[in-house]
């Protein structure tokens, strides 16, 4: 065969939806700009697909980035990128919706537009081109991509697509549609806003091109009652094995924890839960409609779901015959979680994951991790007694205020955990009698809408020095034979940091990098740092400008997005961080982040 | 209770690989609500096995798998339940409940030959059809075949059971399975003296056979 894994492009999977011409008025292409196996593992895409196809007047198809073996064939044969279901060109669709989950997919977005024959800049598109919509976590700062998109959907997909599509049907031109769409809550039409810069490169002013042509700020829209919105209860079953080859049940959205480095923990507030009754109904139907024997309960912090025990009971007892294999990510390791893990019969007991993020208690307080050394050691001790002997630990370098001592404390923590294991009498230790600790470090990227959005990002050399210090520290530590240290390259982090807090001037750099051949940057074997650096140089843009510390009064490129948490709250949290002052989580007390304005979720529930 | 299932895999589904087909059927069996039996042990899996992998790009109207259920469920009922949940292009054609009076051999061990129908879309296909006559008129045709253990010489007169032309297509039946597994495209390329790949041949597997009393018998009838 000329093309690897042709079943990526078939579009005839079980539960895929096919509609005949004449059955619909609006054609929507839902795109994940990476390869099929990654895109099909994304729940959001399946939610939108399911939801839009519930509309009688709309046919929503899927599209992914063709793999690198197909791209040259498409170019030489003149084949335009097509929707998987109908195999018809995307160019003929009314909408192309692209979910943007990570910064390193930006050149793939240009690849999608280019291969579809759609002009990559919004301003060059005409009446025959689809309306190009961006959504997903990266568009909480949409500015680096602003010139490529006709509109951004700020918030959760279930809320305003109906209003948007209904409006589309009444409009006679693209222009009319975009101008009116700008007034739908959650919709940001970047071409209706202008930006000017100071001599030092910071933003001087940002706002609508004409007074009143668009709202000053775009408010993120959210679902108030998760039980009341559509959920893909007949998810598509890929033929080929995908990254997440299993059912995904989203049990809650948002997080109570308020870790200061975590964008998801801030921009998905407030936490909202699906009821156990709803989840049981969903899971019964999903198992029946798919035949999957594996399921993931998805959320940012599973332990914080109040009815977890009841739900696990349903999955393991009611569905005993279905031989379900249950996975529960993001558990906090304590006796409750270990009990749950025993019950889901994770008998392999391969490894246990902790994410302390920082080595020292001081730094964990700075980031508001809400996890003490005592809790970590107690959790590990319980786990060892319960039969686990392999522990994975995740840390970040480059957190604000980090010193060499904090770096060294990572090694100290690993050693303390090892000693927790070796303090168990030999005959009571789980096989093989010795502990295996895998320590991984990543690099911190300050993200918009977090208390660290003003912070300086470490440079590549600082990151590498810290890795070096830690490596040496572990190598010479007491239990070095039980600790394995994994480290990484920092070039990708450098790029992520630029785009995470970038502005509109970066569009030109992205275009240039794409034209130089950058694509699939998220795949380390294809990432071309050298080409990216050339692109910056040719555009006359200094990338390090985007990694610097910002002052509180600077206009940030994403200030016009109202994500729910207020700038005052973020600043307060940033100041608390510097003082090492911990903030209570949402179930303990309200920290006044601003999201009570949504009037839903934990904000209106009784605290326990 | 063990069932032998004959199914087709046509159209676009020819691009689904063997491992993906196994995963597909594991889910289909659950969707159909069949009471499938699982293996014992730490990692229980469904008792399901396939006769012979099919190459990517090859269609088939004669695929086989064996499936073990916890209880007898009826041939027609099982077939209907599965056909209700099949993807377009995959169809259950026949199901045989295997008598459980003795230990049954599975279809993977039984398969000894497979037949194919091959359309040639090459411009100069005329010469390909000449191989039918030259094959008939030869006494011995030796072909070198690469195997995992090295090169092995095969006499095609012994391992090709049938080679004819019908309505502009080649029909070929050849040795398959664990003893000697021949692929139709390699045999035809060898006989034609030039490399014909799957791009210009449309290959459809039409049946798989076991050997009973020296005769080729379709797998579905092996336990009669």
Interface residues (C-beta under 8 A of the other chain):
Chain A: X1 X2 X5 X6 X7 X10 X12 X13 X14 X237 X239 X240 X241 X245 X287 X288 X289 X290 X291 X292 X293 X322 X323 X347 X348
Chain B: X12 X13 X15 X16 X17 X19 X20 X23 X24 X26 X27 X28 X29 X30 X31 X38 X42 X44 X56 X57 X85 X87 X88 X89 X198 X199
